[in-house]
């Protein structure tokens, strides 16, 4: 998103509406899952003997952060692509695309 902004390239987020929490008003409220560090501390590949092996890339005692996703600041998002089409990345834009949510409130 930052590279797109710096180069005047639009940045779109594709998401199913089932992932929108209609009660949240700020991305900072989104809980982000922390996954195990094994995914980022190891690499797996095919060795010269034809066998697959997992190799530790960090010191054994090192911890690692492995968040499931990040939250892109709204100011960097051009639009939201949902199963109903393109929406402006704002409360108003989402409610225009999903008017039935107006009663639940954002």
C-alpha positions in Angstrom: 0.0 0.0 0.0 2.8 2.4 0.8 4.7 1.6 -2.4 1.4 2.1 -4.4 0.8 5.5 -2.7 4.4 6.6 -3.4 3.9 5.7 -7.1 0.4 7.0 -7.6 -0.9 3.5 -8.1 -4.4 2.7 -6.8 -4.5 0.1 -3.9 -7.7 -2.1 -3.6 -8.6 -4.5 -0.8 -10.6 -7.6 -1.8 -12.7 -9.0 1.0 -15.9 -11.0 1.5 -18.5 -9.1 3.4 -18.6 -11.9 6.0 -15.2 -10.5 7.2 -16.6 -7.0 7.9 -17.3 -6.4 11.6 -20.1 -3.8 11.3 -19.7 -2.8 15.0 -16.1 -1.6 14.6 -15.4 2.0 13.6 -11.6 1.9 13.7 -9.1 -0.6 12.3 -7.0 -0.3 15.5 -9.8 -2.2 17.2 -9.3 -5.3 15.0 -7.8 -8.2 17.0 -5.0 -9.8 15.0 -4.2 -13.5 15.5 -0.7 -14.3 16.5 0.4 -17.6 15.0 3.2 -19.9 16.0 6.7 -18.8 15.2 7.7 -22.1 13.5 6.2 -20.8 10.1 8.8 -18.0 10.0 11.7 -19.5 11.8 12.1 -22.6 9.4 12.3 -23.2 5.7 11.7 -26.5 4.1 13.1 -27.7 0.8 14.5 -30.5 -1.3 18.1 -31.5 -0.5 20.7 -32.9 -2.9 19.9 -36.4 -1.7 16.3 -36.0 -2.8 14.9 -35.8 0.7 12.8 -32.9 2.0 14.2 -31.3 5.1 13.2 -28.5 7.4 16.0 -26.1 8.3 16.1 -23.7 11.3 16.9 -20.1 10.0 17.3 -18.4 13.3 19.1 -19.2 16.6 17.2 -21.8 18.4 16.3 -19.5 21.3 15.1 -16.6 19.2 11.5 -15.7 19.2 9.6 -14.5 16.1 6.5 -12.5 15.5 4.0 -14.2 13.1 0.8 -12.2 12.8 -1.9 -13.7 10.6 -2.5 -10.4 8.8 -2.0 -6.6 9.1 -4.4 -3.7 8.9 -3.8 -1.3 6.0 -4.4 2.3 7.0 -7.6 3.5 5.4 -5.8 6.6 3.9 -3.9 4.2 1.7 -6.9 2.3 0.3 -8.5 3.4 -2.9 -11.5 1.0 -2.7 -12.9 -2.2 -1.3 -13.8 -5.1 -3.7 -16.7 -7.2 -2.3 -19.1 -9.7 -3.7 -21.4 -6.8 -4.4 -18.8 -4.8 -6.3 -16.5 -1.9 -5.6 -17.1 0.2 -2.5 -15.6 3.5 -1.4 -13.4 2.7 1.7 -15.5 4.6 4.2 -18.5 4.0 6.4 -20.7 5.8 3.9 -19.3 3.8 1.0 -19.9 0.5 2.8 -23.4 1.4 3.8 -24.2 2.4 0.2 -23.0 -1.1 -0.9 -24.7 -2.8 2.1 -27.7 -0.7 3.0 -29.2 -3.4 5.2 -26.4 -2.7 7.6 -27.6 0.8 8.3 -29.9 -0.4 11.0 -27.1 -2.2 12.8 -24.8 0.8 12.6 -21.1 1.1 12.0 
